[in-house]
Amino acid sequence: MERTITYHIDAHADGLRTEQFLRRRGYSCQNLTQLKKMPESILINGVWSYMRTPLSAGDTLTVHIRETESSPNIPPVDLPLCIVYEDEDIIVVNKPAGMPVHPSLHNYRNSLANALMYYYQQQGKPFIFRCTNRLDRDTSGLTVVAKHMVSSGILSAMTTRHEIRREYLAIVRGHVTPPSGTIDAPIGRAGTPLIERRIDFEHGERAVTHYRVVKEKNGHSLVSLVLETGRTHQIRVHMKYLGFPLVGDYLYNPDMEYIQRQALHSHSLSFRHPITGEDLKFTADLPEDMLRIF
């Protein structure tokens, strides 16, 4: 994947070394190291330059990213893709339930990574798969994938700083009480051979989920959940802890009367664009299997 990014240097950046300017734009140390290894990756006013070269107001700084390799061990497979948004830096996909994000031993050719590898292979572009917000196989909805190393590094740092707002919609049985609140309960491994997690106040990692009931119908509640942290199975474990586990959740609540997977959907993503700084918000409607319950 190739990407050329142009910056126009103003008075605020006058005198900064190129590496200092890029660090302030969110480039990681690893990004800078990788760029140094790429031929003519840094140009100032069209002239190849070093990272330590100082910038002056009025300069044009050009960063040329060249990634010629693709992710190894991810075969391209022609699978359906629902692309919500794409530009030169990111791609936002509405992932269906039943599709893993990454290939695994038993899901080697049916993941989102396989689908994107095929999508870019058809365009003749190398592609390294870098997913920012990983979803469980049976969780549907929005996920954002970086298209090159710089957007990936900036998005990862934004995730660490909790600057990506993620809202999920879930369905539980019954009348949720209280109808809104915050669940602040640490999550740790359950000690089973499965990936199962549990509330663990002694050894668990802090996990915070904000929730509110959106509507009730047919003996079920549709709940909006906003993550402050991103622990494995956080929503599923927290809602069970609250006393209202997700319907269809084979691991924590095998209530399969109306749906055959956990009724959880990544409904909304809001974040600043990693390169342009533009505020972005994407939404994805509830899928058919969740709508049928209401």
DOVOGU-630515 format. One record per residue: residue in three letters; x, y, z of N, C-alpha, C in turn; residue number from 1. Coordinates in steps of 0.1 Angstrom, whole numbers, plus 5000, padded with zeros to 4 digits. Each point is the difference from the previous one (the first is absolute). Example, Ala and Ser with C-alpha at 12.3 -4.5 7.8 and 13.67 -1.06 7.14 Angstrom:
BEGIN
NODE rest n.east n.north n.up ca.east ca.north ca.up c.east c.north c.up  nr
NODE  ALA   5132    4943 5078    4991     5012  5000   5009    5012 5000   1
NODE  SER   4996    5011 4993    5009     5011  5000   4992    5011 5008   2
END
This chain:
BEGIN
NODE rest n.east n.north n.up ca.east ca.north ca.up c.east c.north c.up  nr
NODE  MET   5009    4988 5000    4991     5012  5000   5009    5012 5000   1
NODE  GLU   4997    5010 4991    5007     5012  5000   4991    5012 5004   2
NODE  ARG   5006    5010 5007    4993     5011  5004   5009    5012 5000   3
NODE  THR   4996    5011 4994    5008     5013  5001   4992    5010 5008   4
NODE  ILE   5006    5005 5011    4994     5009  5009   5007    5013 4999   5
NODE  THR   4993    5011 4998    5007     5013  4999   4996    5010 5012   6
NODE  TYR   5010    5006 5006    4997     5010  5010   5006    5013 4996   7
NODE  HIS   4992    5011 5003    5005     5013  4997   5004    5006 5014   8
NODE  ILE   5012    5004 5001    5006     5004  5013   4996    5015 5002   9
NODE  ASP   4994    5002 5012    4997     5014  5004   5009    5005 5011  10
NODE  ALA   4997    5012 5005    5010     5006  5009   5001    4992 5013  11
NODE  HIS   4990    4993 5004    5000     4992  5012   5011    4989 5000  12
NODE  ALA   5003    4995 4988    5009     4989  4998   5014    5005 4995  13
NODE  ASP   5001    5013 4999    5013     5006  4995   5011    4996 5010  14
NODE  GLY   5011    4994 4994    5012     4997  5008   5000    4986 5006  15
NODE  LEU   4988    4993 4999    5000     4986  5005   5007    4991 4990  16
NODE  ARG   5007    4990 5006    5006     4989  4991   4988    4992 4994  17
NODE  THR   5002    4994 4989    4990     4993  4993   4994    4989 5009  18
NODE  GLU   5009    4993 5007    4996     4989  5009   4991    5006 5012  19
NODE  GLN   5004    5012 5005    4992     5006  5010   4986    5003 4995  20
NODE  PHE   4999    5006 4988    4987     5003  4994   4991    4988 4998  21
NODE  LEU   5006    4989 4995    4992     4988  4998   4996    4994 5013  22
NODE  ARG   5008    5000 5010    4996     4995  5013   4988    5007 5005  23
NODE  ARG   5000    5014 4998    4988     5007  5005   4988    4997 4992  24
NODE  ARG   5002    4995 4988    4988     4996  4992   4996    4986 5003  25
NODE  GLY   5006    4993 5010    4996     4987  5004   5008    4989 4995  26
NODE  TYR   5010    5002 4992    5009     4989  4995   5007    4994 5012  27
NODE  SER   5001    4987 5000    5007     4993  5011   5015    4999 4997  28
NODE  CYS   5008    4997 5010    5014     4997  4998   5002    4989 4990  29
NODE  GLN   4992    4990 5000    5001     4989  4991   4997    5005 4985  30
NODE  ASN   4990    5009 4999    4997     5006  4987   5012    5007 4994  31
NODE  LEU   5007    5008 5009    5011     5008  4995   5012    4991 4996  32
NODE  THR   5002    4989 5008    5010     4991  4997   4997    4993 4986  33
NODE  GLN   4988    4996 4998    4996     4993  4988   5002    5010 4988  34
NODE  LEU   4996    5013 5002    5001     5009  4989   5015    5003 4996  35
NODE  LYS   5009    4999 5010    5014     5002  4997   5006    4990 4991  36
NODE  LYS   4993    4988 5000    5005     4989  4992   4994    5000 4986  37
NODE  MET   4990    5009 4998    4994     5000  4986   5007    5011 4992  38
NODE  PRO   5003    4997 4987    5007     5009  4992   4991    5013 4997  39
NODE  GLU   5007    5012 5002    4994     5013  4997   4986    5001 5006  40
NODE  SER   4999    4996 5013    4987     5000  5007   4996    5014 5005  41
NODE  ILE   5011    5009 5002    4998     5013  5005   5005    5010 4990  42
NODE  LEU   4991    5009 4996    5004     5011  4990   4996    5013 5006  43
NODE  ILE   5009    5010 5000    4997     5013  5004   5002    5009 4987  44
NODE  ASN   4988    5006 4996    5000     5008  4988   5005    4992 4988  45
NODE  GLY   4996    4987 5000    5004     4991  4989   5014    4994 5000  46
NODE  VAL   5008    5003 5010    5013     4996  5002   5001    4989 5011  47
NODE  TRP   5006    4989 4996    5002     4989  5011   5008    5006 5012  48
NODE  SER   4995    4997 5012    5005     5006  5012   5001    4989 5011  49
NODE  TYR   5007    5004 5011    5001     4991  5011   4990    5004 5011  50
NODE  MET   4998    4991 5009    4991     5002  5011   5004    5012 5009  51
NODE  ARG   5013    5002 5001    5005     5011  5009   5001    5014 4993  52
NODE  THR   4996    5000 4987    5000     5013  4993   4989    5009 5006  53
NODE  PRO   5004    5013 5003    4990     5009  5006   4991    5005 4989  54
NODE  LEU   4988    5004 5004    4989     5005  4992   4999    5015 5001  55
NODE  SER   4995    5006 4990    4998     5015  5000   4986    5003 4996  56
NODE  ALA   4994    5010 5006    4987     5004  4996   4999    5002 4984  57
NODE  GLY   4990    4995 4994    4999     5000  4986   5004    4988 4992  58
NODE  ASP   5008    4991 5007    5004     4988  4994   4989    4990 4998  59
NODE  THR   5002    4992 4990    4991     4988  4997   5007    4988 5004  60
NODE  LEU   4995    4992 5009    5006     4988  5005   4991    4988 4994  61
NODE  THR   5007    4991 4993    4993     4989  4993   5005    4987 5007  62
NODE  VAL   4991    4992 5004    5003     4987  5006   4995    4989 4990  63
NODE  HIS   5009    4992 4995    4996     4989  4990   5002    4987 5007  64
NODE  ILE   4989    4993 5002    5000     4987  5007   4999    4990 4989  65
NODE  ARG   5009    4990 5000    5000     4989  4990   5000    4987 5008  66
NODE  GLU   4990    4992 4999    4999     4987  5006   4998    4990 4988  67
NODE  THR   5011    4992 4998    4999     4991  4988   4996    4986 5003  68
NODE  GLU   5000    4996 5013    4997     4987  5004   4985    4999 5005  69
NODE  SER   4995    4988 4999    4986     4998  5006   5002    4991 5012  70
NODE  SER   4989    4999 5008    5000     4992  5012   5002    4985 4996  71
NODE  PRO   5010    4994 5006    5002     4985  4997   4989    4992 5006  72
NODE  ASN   4998    4988 4995    4991     4990  5006   4986    5005 5000  73
NODE  ILE   4996    5009 4992    4986     5004  4999   4996    4999 4985  74
NODE  PRO   4994    4988 4997    4997     4998  4986   4988    5009 4995  75
NODE  PRO   5001    5007 4989    4989     5008  4995   4988    4991 4996  76
NODE  VAL   4988    5003 5005    4988     4992  4997   4989    5010 4996  77
NODE  ASP   4993    4996 4990    4988     5008  4995   4988    4999 5009  78
NODE  LEU   4999    5009 5010    4989     4999  5010   4992    5014 4999  79
NODE  PRO   4988    5000 5004    4992     5012  4999   5006    5010 5010  80
NODE  LEU   5000    5013 4995    5005     5011  5009   4990    5011 4999  81
NODE  CYS   4997    5005 5012    4991     5012  5001   5009    5012 5004  82
NODE  ILE   5004    5008 4990    5009     5011  5003   4992    5012 5003  83
NODE  VAL   5001    5006 5012    4993     5012  5003   5007    5013 4996  84
NODE  TYR   5014    4999 5001    5008     5012  4996   5014    4995 4997  85
NODE  GLU   5006    5007 4990    5014     4997  4997   5006    5013 4994  86
NODE  ASP   5013    5002 5004    5008     5011  4994   5014    4994 4999  87
NODE  GLU   5010    5009 4999    5014     4995  4998   5006    4995 5013  88
NODE  ASP   4994    5002 5012    5006     4997  5012   4992    4989 5008  89
NODE  ILE   4987    4999 4999    4992     4991  5008   4989    4994 4992  90
NODE  ILE   4995    4989 5005    4988     4994  4994   4991    4995 5012  91
NODE  VAL   4987    5004 4999    4991     4996  5010   4990    4990 4994  92
NODE  VAL   4999    4989 5007    4992     4989  4995   4989    4996 5010  93
NODE  ASN   4988    4997 4995    4990     4994  5008   5000    4985 4999  94
NODE  LYS   5006    4994 5010    5003     4986  5000   4988    4992 5004  95
NODE  PRO   4997    4989 4992    4988     4992  5004   5004    4991 5012  96
NODE  ALA   4989    4995 5007    5002     4990  5010   5005    4987 4994  97
NODE  GLY   5008    4993 5007    5005     4987  4995   5013    5001 4992  98
NODE  MET   5005    5012 4998    5013     5003  4993   5010    5004 5010  99
NODE  PRO   5011    4992 5002    5011     5004  5009   5007    5012 4994 100
NODE  VAL   5007    5008 5008    5008     5011  4995   5013    4994 4995 101
NODE  HIS   5007    4992 5007    5012     4994  4996   4999    4985 4997 102
NODE  PRO   5008    4995 4991    5000     4985  4997   5005    4993 5013 103
NODE  SER   4995    4988 5001    5005     4991  5011   5000    4986 4995 104
NODE  LEU   5004    4991 5009    5002     4986  4996   4987    4994 4993 105
NODE  HIS   4989    5003 5006    4987     4994  4994   4992    5010 4992 106
NODE  ASN   5006    5012 4998    4993     5011  4992   5011    5007 4992 107
NODE  TYR   5006    4991 4991    5012     5005  4993   4997    5008 4988 108
NODE  ARG   4988    4998 4994    4997     5006  4987   4986    5008 5000 109
NODE  ASN   4995    5003 5012    4987     5006  5000   5000    5013 5009 110
NODE  SER   5011    5006 5001    5001     5012  5009   4999    5013 4992 111
NODE  LEU   4998    5011 5008    5001     5013  4994   5013    5003 4993 112
NODE  ALA   5011    4995 5007    5013     5002  4994   5001    4993 4986 113
NODE  ASN   4995    4988 4999    5000     4993  4987   4992    5009 4989 114
NODE  ALA   4989    5005 5004    4992     5008  4991   5007    5012 4995 115
NODE  LEU   5007    5007 5009    5007     5012  4997   5012    4997 4992 116
NODE  MET   5007    4989 5003    5011     4997  4991   4996    4998 4986 117
NODE  TYR   4989    4993 4998    4995     4998  4986   4996    5013 4994 118
NODE  TYR   4993    5009 5007    4995     5013  4995   5012    5008 4995 119
NODE  TYR   5011    5000 5007    5012     5008  4996   5008    4993 4989 120
NODE  GLN   5000    4986 5001    5007     4993  4990   4994    5003 4986 121
NODE  GLN   4987    5001 4999    4993     5003  4988   5004    5013 4994 122
NODE  GLN   5004    5009 5009    5004     5014  4996   5015    5000 4997 123
NODE  GLY   5007    4989 5002    5015     5000  4998   5007    5007 5011 124
NODE  LYS   4995    5001 5012    5006     5007  5011   5005    4990 5011 125
NODE  PRO   5012    5002 5005    5004     4992  5012   4992    5005 5012 126
NODE  PHE   4998    4991 5010    4992     5004  5011   5004    4993 5012 127
NODE  ILE   5003    5007 5011    5002     4995  5013   4988    5002 5009 128
NODE  PHE   4995    4989 5005    4987     5001  5008   5003    5006 5014 129
NODE  ARG   4994    5011 5003    5002     5007  5013   4986    5004 5005 130
NODE  CYS   4993    4993 5008    4987     5003  5005   5001    5007 5013 131
NODE  THR   4993    5011 5001    5001     5009  5012   4991    4995 5012 132
NODE  ASN   4987    4997 4997    4991     4995  5010   4995    4986 4997 133
NODE  ARG   5006    4990 5005    4997     4986  4997   4986    4996 5006 134
NODE  LEU   4992    4994 4992    4987     4995  5004   5000    4985 5001 135
NODE  ASP   4993    4994 5010    4998     4986  5001   4994    4995 4987 136
NODE  ARG   5002    4987 4997    4995     4994  4988   4985    5003 4998 137
NODE  ASP   4992    4997 5011    4985     5001  4999   4995    5014 5003 138
NODE  THR   5008    5010 5002    4996     5014  5002   5000    5006 4986 139
NODE  SER   4989    5006 4997    4999     5007  4987   5003    5015 5001 140
NODE  GLY   5002    5007 4989    5001     5014  5000   5014    5006 4996 141
NODE  LEU   5002    5012 5004    5010     5009  4994   5014    4997 5006 142
NODE  THR   5010    4999 4992    5014     4999  5004   5008    5009 4990 143
NODE  VAL   5011    5006 5005    5008     5008  4992   5014    4994 4998 144
NODE  VAL   5005    4999 4988    5012     4994  4996   5009    5011 4994 145
NODE  ALA   5013    5001 5005    5009     5009  4994   5006    4995 4987 146
NODE  LYS   5003    5009 4991    5005     4995  4987   5015    5002 4999 147
NODE  HIS   5006    5006 5009    5015     5001  5000   5005    5002 5014 148
NODE  MET   5013    4999 5002    5006     5000  5013   4998    5012 5008 149
NODE  VAL   4999    5012 4994    4999     5013  5007   4986    5001 5006 150
NODE  SER   4990    4998 4991    4986     5000  5005   4998    4990 5011 151
NODE  SER   5006    4988 4999    4999     4990  5010   5006    5004 5013 152
NODE  GLY   5012    5006 5000    5006     5004  5012   4992    5011 5007 153
NODE  ILE   4995    5010 4992    4992     5011  5006   4987    4994 5006 154
NODE  LEU   4993    4992 4993    4988     4994  5005   5002    4992 5013 155
NODE  SER   5011    4992 5000    5003     4992  5012   5002    5009 5012 156
NODE  ALA   5007    5011 4998    5003     5010  5011   4987    5006 5004 157
NODE  MET   4991    5003 4991    4987     5006  5004   4991    4990 5008 158
NODE  THR   5001    4987 4996    4993     4989  5008   5006    5000 5014 159
NODE  THR   5013    5000 5002    5006     5000  5013   4995    5012 5008 160
NODE  ARG   4998    5012 4994    4996     5012  5007   4985    5001 5001 161
NODE  HIS   4993    4989 4996    4985     5000  5000   4994    5011 4992 162
NODE  GLU   5006    5003 4988    4995     5011  4992   4991    4995 4988 163
NODE  ILE   4997    4987 5000    4991     4994  4990   4988    4996 5008 164
NODE  ARG   4988    5006 4997    4988     4997  5007   4993    4989 4993 165
NODE  ARG   4997    4989 5007    4994     4988  4995   4986    4998 5007 166
NODE  GLU   4990    5000 4992    4986     4997  5006   4995    4987 4994 167
NODE  TYR   4996    4991 5009    4994     4988  4996   4985    4999 5003 168
NODE  LEU   4993    4992 4993    4986     4997  5003   4999    4985 5004 169
NODE  ALA   4994    4997 5011    4998     4986  5004   4986    4998 5004 170
NODE  ILE   4996    4987 4999    4986     4996  5004   5001    4990 5012 171
NODE  VAL   4992    5004 5011    5000     4991  5011   4985    4997 5003 172
NODE  ARG   4998    4990 5008    4986     4996  5003   4996    5008 5013 173
NODE  GLY   4988    5005 5000    4994     5006  5012   5002    5015 5001 174
NODE  HIS   4996    5006 5011    5000     5014  5003   5013    5004 5008 175
NODE  VAL   5009    5007 4993    5013     5003  5006   4998    5010 5011 176
NODE  THR   5005    4997 5012    4999     5009  5012   5014    5001 5006 177
NODE  PRO   5005    5013 5002    4994     5012  4996   5001    5002 4985 178
NODE  PRO   4992    5008 4993    5000     5001  4986   5013    5007 4994 179
NODE  SER   5008    5006 5008    5013     5005  4995   5010    5000 5011 180
NODE  GLY   5013    5001 4997    5010     5000  5010   5013    4997 4995 181
NODE  THR   5010    4998 5009    5013     4996  4996   5005    4988 5008 182
NODE  ILE   5005    4990 4993    5005     4988  5006   5015    5001 5000 183
NODE  ASP   5006    5001 5012    5014     5001  5003   5004    4988 5007 184
NODE  ALA   5004    4989 4993    5004     4988  5007   5011    4993 4992 185
NODE  PRO   5011    4996 5006    5012     4995  4993   4997    4986 4995 186
NODE  ILE   5006    4997 4988    4998     4987  4993   5013    4993 4999 187
NODE  GLY   4999    4987 5003    5012     4991  4999   4996    4987 4993 188
NODE  ARG   5010    4991 4998    4997     4987  4995   4993    4992 5009 189
NODE  ALA   4991    4991 4995    4992     4991  5008   5007    4988 5004 190
NODE  GLY   5012    4997 4995    5007     4988  5004   4996    4987 4993 191
NODE  THR   4992    5002 4989    4996     4988  4993   5008    4999 4987 192
NODE  PRO   4999    4989 4993    5007     4999  4987   4994    5009 4989 193
NODE  LEU   4988    5005 5002    4994     5009  4991   5005    5014 5001 194
NODE  ILE   4996    5009 4992    5004     5014  5000   4991    5008 5011 195
NODE  GLU   4993    4992 5007    4990     5006  5010   5007    5010 5010 196
NODE  ARG   4993    5011 5003    5004     5009  5010   4990    5001 5011 197
NODE  ARG   5004    5007 5011    4991     5001  5011   5004    5013 5008 198
NODE  ILE   4991    5005 5008    5003     5011  5009   5010    4995 5011 199
NODE  ASP   5011    5007 5001    5010     4996  5010   5006    5013 5007 200
NODE  PHE   4995    5002 5011    5004     5013  5008   5014    4999 5005 201
NODE  GLU   5005    4988 5001    5014     4998  5006   5011    5001 4989 202
NODE  HIS   4998    4993 4989    5010     5000  4990   4996    5006 4986 203
NODE  GLY   4988    5004 4998    4995     5004  4987   5005    5014 4997 204
NODE  GLU   4999    5004 4987    5003     5013  4995   4988    5009 5000 205
NODE  ARG   5002    5013 5003    4988     5009  5001   4993    5000 4987 206
NODE  ALA   4987    5000 5001    4991     5000  4988   4988    5009 5004 207
NODE  VAL   4997    5009 4991    4989     5010  5002   4991    5000 4988 208
NODE  THR   4987    4998 5002    4990     5000  4990   4988    5009 5004 209
NODE  HIS   4996    5009 4991    4989     5009  5003   4988    4995 4992 210
NODE  TYR   4988    4998 5006    4989     4995  4993   4987    5008 5002 211
NODE  ARG   4991    4998 4991    4986     5006  5001   4991    4992 4992 212
NODE  VAL   4988    4998 5005    4989     4993  4992   4995    5009 4989 213
NODE  VAL   4999    4995 4988    4995     5008  4989   4985    4998 4998 214
NODE  LYS   4996    4987 5001    4986     4997  4999   4997    4986 5005 215
NODE  GLU   4987    4997 5003    4996     4987  5005   4989    4995 4991 216
NODE  LYS   5000    4987 4997    4990     4994  4991   5000    4985 5001 217
NODE  ASN   4989    4994 5000    4999     4985  5000   5008    4994 5011 218
NODE  GLY   5000    5006 5012    5007     4994  5011   5015    5002 5000 219
NODE  HIS   5005    5008 4991    5015     5002  4998   5003    5015 5001 220
NODE  SER   5013    5003 5003    5004     5013  5000   5012    5002 4990 221
NODE  LEU   4999    5011 4993    5011     5004  4991   5009    5010 5008 222
NODE  VAL   5013    4997 5002    5008     5008  5008   5012    5006 4992 223
NODE  SER   5002    5012 5002    5012     5007  4995   5011    5000 5010 224
NODE  LEU   5012    4996 4995    5012     4999  5008   5011    5007 4994 225
NODE  VAL   5007    5008 5009    5012     5007  4995   5012    4996 5009 226
NODE  LEU   5010    4996 4993    5012     4994  5007   5010    5011 5003 227
NODE  GLU   5004    5000 5013    5011     5009  5004   5013    4992 5000 228
NODE  THR   4999    4987 5001    5012     4992  4999   4997    4989 4989 229
NODE  GLY   5009    4992 4997    4998     4990  4990   5005    4986 5003 230
NODE  ARG   4994    4994 5011    5004     4987  5004   4993    4989 4992 231
NODE  THR   5006    4988 4999    4994     4989  4993   4987    4997 5006 232
NODE  HIS   4989    4999 4992    4987     4997  5004   4994    5009 5010 233
NODE  GLN   5005    5013 5000    4996     5009  5010   4985    5002 5002 234
NODE  ILE   4993    5003 4988    4985     5002  5001   4993    4987 5005 235
NODE  ARG   5004    4989 4994    4994     4987  5004   5001    4997 5014 236
NODE  VAL   5012    5002 5006    5002     4997  5014   4994    5010 5009 237
NODE  HIS   5000    5013 4996    4994     5011  5009   4985    4998 5000 238
NODE  MET   4994    4997 4989    4985     4999  5000   4996    4988 5008 239
NODE  LYS   5008    4989 5000    4996     4989  5008   5002    5003 5015 240
NODE  TYR   5010    5008 5003    5003     5005  5014   4988    5008 5005 241
NODE  LEU   4994    5008 4991    4989     5009  5003   4987    4992 5002 242
NODE  GLY   5000    4987 4995    4989     4992  5001   4991    4999 4988 243
NODE  PHE   5006    5005 4989    4992     5000  4987   5010    4996 4989 244
NODE  PRO   5003    4987 4999    5010     4996  4990   4993    5001 4986 245
NODE  LEU   5009    5001 4990    4995     5001  4986   4993    4987 4996 246
NODE  VAL   4989    5001 4993    4994     4988  4995   5008    4994 4989 247
NODE  GLY   5000    4987 4998    5007     4993  4989   5015    4998 5003 248
NODE  ASP   5005    5004 5012    5014     4999  5003   5003    4986 5005 249
NODE  TYR   5006    4992 4991    5003     4986  5003   5009    4998 5012 250
NODE  LEU   5009    5010 5003    5010     4999  5010   4994    5004 5014 251
NODE  TYR   4992    5011 5000    4996     5006  5013   4985    4999 5002 252
NODE  ASN   4992    4996 4990    4986     5000  5002   4994    4993 4987 253
NODE  PRO   5000    4986 5000    4995     4993  4988   4985    5001 4998 254
NODE  ASP   4994    5012 4999    4986     5003  4998   4998    5001 4985 255
NODE  MET   4998    4989 4993    5000     5000  4986   4986    5000 4994 256
NODE  GLU   4990    5004 5007    4986     4999  4995   4998    5009 4988 257
NODE  TYR   5006    5012 5000    4997     5009  4989   5012    5003 4991 258
NODE  ILE   5012    4997 5004    5012     5003  4993   5011    4990 5003 259
NODE  GLN   5008    4997 4990    5010     4989  5002   5014    5006 5002 260
NODE  ARG   5001    5012 5003    5014     5006  5004   4997    5011 5010 261
NODE  GLN   5011    5005 5007    4998     5010  5009   4994    5013 4993 262
NODE  ALA   4989    5005 5005    4993     5011  4994   5008    5013 5003 263
NODE  LEU   5011    5002 4993    5009     5011  5002   5004    5006 4987 264
NODE  HIS   4999    5013 4998    5003     5007  4988   5008    5013 5002 265
NODE  SER   5011    5001 4993    5008     5012  5001   4993    5011 4991 266
NODE  HIS   4992    5008 5007    4991     5009  4993   5006    5013 4995 267
NODE  SER   5010    5006 5008    5005     5013  4997   5015    5001 5004 268
NODE  LEU   5007    5007 4991    5014     5003  5002   5002    5015 4998 269
NODE  SER   5007    5007 5009    5003     5014  4999   5014    5003 5003 270
NODE  PHE   5008    5007 4992    5014     5002  5002   5005    5011 4991 271
NODE  ARG   5011    5006 5003    5007     5009  4991   5007    4992 4989 272
NODE  HIS   5000    5005 4988    5007     4994  4990   5015    5000 5003 273
NODE  PRO   5007    4989 4999    5014     4999  5004   5010    5009 4993 274
NODE  ILE   4996    5004 4987    5009     5008  4992   4995    5015 4999 275
NODE  THR   4987    5001 4997    4994     5013  4997   4996    5007 5013 276
NODE  GLY   4997    4993 5010    4994     5005  5013   4985    5003 4999 277
NODE  GLU   4994    4997 4989    4985     5002  4999   4993    4991 5009 278
NODE  ASP   4989    5006 5006    4991     4992  5009   4992    4990 4991 279
NODE  LEU   5000    4988 5003    4992     4990  4993   4991    4992 5009 280
NODE  LYS   4988    4997 4994    4991     4991  5008   4993    4991 4990 281
NODE  PHE   5000    4987 5003    4993     4990  4991   4990    4992 5009 282
NODE  THR   4989    4997 4993    4990     4991  5007   4996    4989 4991 283
NODE  ALA   4996    4989 5006    4995     4988  4992   4987    4996 5007 284
NODE  ASP   4989    4998 4992    4987     4996  5006   5001    4986 5005 285
NODE  LEU   4991    4997 5009    4999     4986  5005   4998    4990 4989 286
NODE  PRO   5007    4989 5001    4998     4989  4990   4987    4993 5001 287
NODE  GLU   4996    4993 4990    4986     4994  5000   4998    4990 5012 288
NODE  ASP   5010    4992 5004    4997     4991  5010   4997    5006 5014 289
NODE  MET   5006    5012 5002    4997     5008  5012   4986    5007 4999 290
NODE  LEU   4998    5005 4988    4987     5007  4998   4988    4991 5002 291
NODE  ARG   5002    4987 4997    4988     4991  5001   4995    4999 5014 292
NODE  ILE   5009    5002 5010    4996     4999  5014   4991    5012 5004 293
NODE  PHE   5001    5011 4993    4992     5011  5002   4989    5002 4990 294
END
